[in-house]
């Protein structure tokens, strides 16, 4: 008994997207995202001191031409496009910060490394009814499957990730009692960027900082 994976297919109303990276400082670990030509969903788990899309884009010259984030309040993508020489600018300028999820458009295969200091606070997300992006926080290594994430949050009915090679969404849907299952199941790990459908409003997660794995590779 399977359903279509949520209204996420609507999300391909994405404008041009692009690439980004991270700068090391007091390295304690890294998360790597291997990007293919086209759209790729990534996050910035470590605090790399990036504050703008221009700073992030400049770290990967020639690798991407669009950086986008999901605005849950408007249920739409907000993006910055790279204009090459003679302009050589990213416009409009977007804020960039640790823990945030981005959809970037790669013009060539490359890898994004989130390398740097541990964030001063664990990643947390103000979830609104509807679609929201989040990353599995660095202190949540126990959330190794989509169902464990769904149980931990408590008010989701869909969890989806973007598969770069197929340029499509892959997702799990929650079937309530008497089934009370997430189907199909897929694996997750710290730093994993996701699009989830929330049935309520709340902040997730809460609690003290936990331990962090030294490095993780995302594909």
N, C-alpha and C positions, 0 to 999 in steps of 0.2 A: 504494500500500500504506500505509494509514493506520490508526493505532490510536486508541482513546479516549485523551484527554489525562490520563493518570495517575489517581491516586486523588484528584485535586483537587476533584472534585465533592463529596467528603465534607466539604469545607471550608465548605460552606454551613450547617454546624452552628455558625453564628456568632450570638452574642447581640446585643443592641442595641449599636449603635456610634454614634460622633459625630464632632465636628469639632475642629480645632486650628490653631495658627499659630505664628509666630516673631517675635522682637523684634530690630530692627536695632541694631547696635553696630559701629562701624568697618566699614562695609559694603564688601565686596570683590566682591560678586556676589549672585545670587539664583537660586533654582529655584522655579518656579511650578507649582502643581497645581490645575487647574480641576476643581472638584467638582460633581457633579450630586446631585439628591435621591436618597438611598439610600446604599449602600456605596461607598466610594472608598478606594483604596490609595495611600498617600502615604509620603514619607520626610522626614527632616530632615537634609539634607546639611551645612548650615552650623551653626556653634556659636552658638546664640541664647541660651544660658544658661538654657533651660528645664530644670527638674529634676523636675517633677511634672505629672500629667495636669490638675490644677486650674489650674496656670499656663498650660499650653498651651490648655486649653479657654476660659479667661478672655480669651484674645487674640481669640477669634471668638465673642462672645456672640450667642446666638440662632441660630447657624449649624449646630450639631451637637449630638447628644445621646449619642454613644458614641465611645470611643477604645479600640482593641484592638490587641494585639500577639500574634504567633504564638510559642508556647513549643515549641521543637523537642524538648525533653526529654520533654514529656508529649504531644506531637503534638496540641495543642489551643490554642484562642484564650483569652487572658486579657484581660478588659476592665474598663473603668470607665464607669459610666452617669451622666449628668447628671440631677439631681433639681432642678427649678425651684423658684421661691419658693413657700412660705416657707423651704424648705431651702436652695436655691441652692448645692448642693455637687456635687462629683464623687466617686463612691464605687463601689468602693474606690479609694484613691489608687494611681496607678501611677508608676514612675520613667520619665522622659522624657529622652532624650539624643540627641546628634548621630549620624547614620548609621543610626539605627534605623528600621525599616519599621513603619507602622501602618495599620490598617483603621479608617476613621472613618465614622460614619453622619451624613450631612448632612440637615438638615431643610429646607434651602433651597439653591439654587445659590450658590456662592461660590468664591473662590480662596484657596488657602493659599500663602503666600510663605515660603520658607526663606531668610531674609536675615540676614547677620551675619558674624562672623569665620570665617576658615578654621579647621577643627578642628586641634587641636594634633598629631593623628596621623591618618593616612589610615584610612578606614573599613575594618574587617576583620571577618570572620564565622567563628565556630566552628561548622562544619557537622557535623551528625550524620546517620547513616543515616535516610532518610525525608524528610519535608517540612521546608524551612527558608525563611525570608525573608532577602533581601539586597537591597542597592541597588547599582547600578553606581557604584563610588567616583569621586570627583572627579578622581582621577589616572588614570582608566582610560577616557579618551575614545576610545581605539582600539577598544574593545569596542562596535561599532556594530550588531551583529546577534546574534541568539540563538545562532547556531552559533559565532561567535567567543567568546562568553562560555562556552559549553560546552567548547570546546577549551581555553580559558585555565584553567578550574577543573579539568577532567580527569576528574572522577568524578561527573558528573551524567547522568541519563537523561531528565530532563524540566525544561523551563523555561516558566513560565507568568506572565502578567500579568492583573490584574483590569481588565476593561473596564467603566467606570462606566455609559456609556449603555445597554448591553445587560444590565448587572448579571450578568455571567457571566465565567468564566475563558476566556482564549485562550492556547493553548500550543503548544510544539514538543516533539517526542519524538525521542530519539536512537535510530537504527537502526544496530546494530553491523555489523562486517564480515560479508559482503562489501559491504554498502551503505555503511557508515561516513558517514551523513548525519544532519543534523537536519532534520526536516520537520514542519510548514511553517516557513519562515524568517520572522522578523519583526524589525523594527528596534528598537534599544535606544540609549540615550544616558545620559550621566552623570546621576545622580539618579533613574534609572528604578527603581522598586520592583518586586520580582519574588518569586514563590514557586517554589522549585526543589526537585527531588527528588534527593537525594544518595545515591549507592551506597556512600559511604565516610565516614570521619571525617577532618577536617583543618581548618586555618585558611586562609581565603582572603580577600584576596590577601596577599602579603608583598612587601616592597620599599620603596624610598624614595618620598617624596612627589613627585608629578609636577605638571605644569602644569594649570591649571583654566580652563575656559571662564567668561566673565564672567556670562552668564545663560543659562538654559535654561527652556523652558516644557513642562510635561507635561500631557497631556490624558487 
